[in-house]
Amino acid sequence: MRTKIASKLTGSIAATAALIIGLCISTLALTSKAVVEFNLFNTGRVKIDLNGGSPVIDGRGFLIEPGMTICRDFFIKNQSSDSVYCKIYFENVAGGLADVLQITISDKDTVLYQGTAEGLARKSAAFAGELRVGERRELTASFYFPKECGNDTQDLYLTFDLRADAVQTKNNPNRLFD
């Protein structure tokens, strides 16, 4: 009987020792790492100045009538640590004129967006292209109230927030924003 217990005890000790050795080997394998000297990785900073924080259109007391076009210039400036891709869109669009006014965002002679305020959402943003570090791009927003709109649009309004998103160009050949 004593040999049976001694044999079980010896087997248990051997199994425990084997498990401890296996644990040490796997821990060593998992924690091993290669060291490469002078290999530096820096993160970038993405920052865009949209019109110096000023509104493109200050709507207080501002009236637009059928047949009128209002044009306002604004800018975007890359204050990032590297070149960026930039897009412009409207957020918090509200009011009955959201699907009436024809809006055009342009970069000189290039039209970036043409449609209604409702259509210029983040998912369908106007792509303003690549901005190099420190580059400032002048853009124009035009708001046209179609002449054929009559009394149906009287006393309607439009409010929106103009936004700009940017992502670094490095390692982003597909110009992905999300």
N, C-alpha and C positions, 0 to 999 in steps of 0.2 A: 504494500500500500504506500509505503514511504517512497519507493522508487517511482510510483505513478505520480505522486504529488511533485516530486523533484523534477520529473520529466516534463510535467505541465508547466511548472515554474520556469524551467530552463527555456521551454518553447515560447512562453509569454515574454520573457526577457529578450530573447532573440528577435521576436516579432517587433517589440517596442524599439529595440536598437535599430532594426532595419527601417522602421517608420521614421525615426529621428534622423537617420542618415539620409533618407529620401527627402525629408522636409528641408534639411540643410542644403542639399544639392539643388532642389527646386528654388529655394529662396535665393541662393547664390546666382542661379541662372536668370531669375526674374529681376534681380537688382543690379546685374552687371550692366555697364554702360560704356560707350566709347566716348572719349574726350578728344575734341578737335580744337587745338589752340587757335586763337585769333579769328574765330568764326563768330561774327557779330550779327545780331538781328535787331533792327530798330522798327518800332511801330510808327506809323504816320499819323498825321492830324489832318482831318478834313474840316474846313471852315469856309463858308461862303457868306459874303456880304451882299444882301439883297437890298439895293437902293438906300443904303445907309440906315436902314430901319424905318425910313419914311414911307407912308402909303403912296402908291402909284396914283390913286384917285382918292381924294378926300370928298366923300359923298355928302357932307353937310351943306345943305342949301344948293345942291347941284341938280340942275334939271336938264333933261335931254328929251327932245321931241322927235316924232317921226320924221325921217329924212336927214337927221343930223348925224355927223360923225365926230367923235371926240378922240383925239390922239394924245397920248402921254408917253414921254420917254422915261426910261428907268434903266438901272444897270445891275449887273451881277459881277462880283469881283472874287477871284480865287485867293483866299488868305490861307490856303492849306500848305502843307509841307511838300506837296508834290502836285503834279498835274492831275486834274479831275475831269470826269464827265459830269455834265450838269443838265438837269431837266427842271422845267417850270410847270406849275399846275395850280389850280384853284382848290381851296378847301372851304368848308362851311358855306357853300353856295345856298342862298335862300332868296325867295322873292319871285313874283310872277314874271319878271323880265329875264329870268335865268335861261329860259328856252326861246326868248324873243330876240334879244340883242345879238348881233353878229360880231364876234370878237376875233381880232387878228393879232397874233403876237409875231413880230418880225425882227430879224437881225439884218439891218440895212435892206437889201432887196430880196432877201431870202425869207419866205414865210415859214415860220416854225409851227404855227397852229392857226387854223381858221375854223370857226364853228361857234357854238353857244357856250355860255359859262358852265352849263350842266355837263357838256362834253369834255371840258378840260379838267378832268379829275386826275388823281394821282396815277391811276392805272393807265390812263391815256395821255400822260404828260407830254408837253412839247419838249423835244430834245434840243437843248441849246448847244450841244457839241462839247468839244474838249477845251478846257481853259488851262493854260500853263500857269505856273506859280506867279502870283502877282498880276495876272492878266485881268483887265476890266473890259467887259463887253457891254456896249450900249444897245438896248433893245427898245422897241416901240410897241405899245399896246393901243389898238384902235377899237373903239366901240361904235358900231353903226346900228342905229335904230331904223329898221326897214320902213320906208315911206308908206307902204301899203297897210301898215298897222294903224288902225283907227282908234275909235273910242274904246274898243275892247281892252286896250292896254293902259287906259287912263288911270292914274293913281297907283300904278304898280311900281315896284322897286326891285333893286338887285343889290345884294350884299355878298361879299366874298373875301377870303383871305388869299393873297397871292403868296405862294411858297416856292422855294427852290430846294432841290435835293442834289447831293453830289456824292460821287464815289471815286476813289483813286483809280487812275488808269493802269497802274502797275498790276500785273498778274490778273487783269480783267479784260481779256480780248473780246469777250462777248458783251461788254458794257452792261453787266448785270447790276441792278440797284438793290436787290434783296438778297 
